[in-house]
Amino acid sequence: MKQPGRRAIVDIGSNSIRLVVFGGSLRAPIPLFNEKVMAGLGRGVVESGNLAEPDIALALKGLARFAALIRLMKPSDLRVVATAAVRDAANGPDFLDKVRALGLPVEVLSGDDEALIAALGVVSTHPQADGLVADLGGGSLELARVKDGVVSDRLSLPLGVMRVAVIRAGGTGKLRRLMREQLAAHGWINQLAGSRLYLVGGAWRVLARVHMHVTRWPLGLIDNYSFPASDARSLKASVREFDPAQLLAIRGVKQARVAQVDDAAALLAALVALIAPSEVVLSASGLREGLLFQQLSAAKRGGDPLIEGLRHAIGAQLQGPGQDQALLAWSDGAFPDEPPAERRLRHAVCLIAGTGWASSPEFRALAGEDMALHGAWSGVDHAERAVMAMALHVALGGDPGAPPDILFRLAPAERLARARSWGHALRLAHRLTGGSARALSKMPLRLETADRLALCVPKSAVNLIDGGVERSLARLGLSLDRAVRLQVQS
């Protein structure tokens, strides 16, 4: 029997072949199983135009295992795709026949398809993405323009990381000159100055690990890690200062990628010099996630990956149905003019805070912080994770004056101050009603004037008011720099 909700993808790339089985929300899928074989199919194509026999043998052995695993896991949906190495190899059709003989219905993606689908993967977790997606594989570099959830112009260049080494061997500056020549016919590239550059692919991820190491970045998550595009040149210089052993000592850097880091750094520096983006953003989502996103209806695509992912993962742990919506609506009274981008983070905090009962009382604040900082959530960057963690630290009983130091490395102080107020609001809500969503709707919180906050309680519920509630209300007012008033209504 097939397992509903499980979707498997086999991605036959130039560097690696990977099987990923996804579960979770359709809008925010989570890898349940993830395995790869570093077959290096692109090596032979670069050298001779053919897939090399030893690489074919390694690839088919790994694919046979993947086929067996798929039969065991019984996913409800399976896609098997091959990209540049198989697409470009003279003996690619023979290899495809052998893959199909294993029971894997492989299809070859064109360069244009690959660019489109990788960009859709970025859009799936970065709905507001605006700029250029650069998907770097072993055999090709796919570029696609994204804006407001739409993928428009795109192209595929024979500048995969395996080919870059050969190009650079031709002399200093040859890579940049070749890239300039290949981009010259595509005028839309010149319109991207000052935008963001979204990086997809294993070689880019390893390069980001080096940047994290050099800058001593405190959060080790790759997705949505960003840095100024101007760092690309210094990053290239930093990579050259490391020997292979030093690179391997960096967290997340694997042996198979060490030889590619210098070429990836050179390619990034050349791309940044030609396009002049303002910021580089790493995306953990790409081709595989794009294949899933491509299957969704327009309505499903419009969902928020952060909220949808949280609801699927922890919705069953909420104290009651609709608790997150009740907390969000009630706390809106204290933050009536909040931008939508901040309100969605407050909504995420309401979801996580509603599961606080599931942790030991001594560790609730710590558990909430950890869930915000390290949870497998899509659509949230490092600063936003810190904002959520600050709110949860306060909401779940942590000392408001002693939040984790890491938060101040990740987010601006003014955003953290607002998040602290969210935490005070949720702490007040819990103290006031014990988590009852229905009761909250009868005790609205609202700004009476620009400098005064009121909590309105019906006379029938006046016994809920005690010194703890009054102190929680006072702390919320203090965090917002507003006076507070407790209004009992008859």
Secondary structure, DSSP 8 states (H G I E B T S, - for coil): --EEEEEEEEEE-SS-EEEEEEEE-SSSEEEEEEEEE---HHHHHHHHSS--HHHHHHHHHHHHHHHHHHHHH-EEEEEEEE-HHHHH-TTHHHHHHHHHHTT--EEE--HHHHHHHHHHHHHHH-TT-EEEEEEE-SS-EEEEEEETTEEEEEEEES--HHHHHHHHTT-TTHHHHHHHHHHTT-GGGGG-TTSEEEEESHHHHHHHHHHHHHHT-S----TT-EEETTHHHHHHHHHHH--HHHHHTSTT--HHHHHHHHHHHHHHHHHHHHH--SEEEE-S--HHHHHHHHTS-HHHHTS-HHHHHHHHHHGGGSSSTTHHHHHHHHHHTT-TT--HHHHHHHHHHHHHHTTGGGS-GGGHHHHHHHHHHHS--SS--HHHHHHHHHHHHHHTT--TT---THHHHHS-HHHHHHHHHHHHHHHHHHHHHTT-HHHHTTS-EEEEETTEEEEEEEGGGGGG--HHHHHHHHHHHHHHT-EEEEEEE-
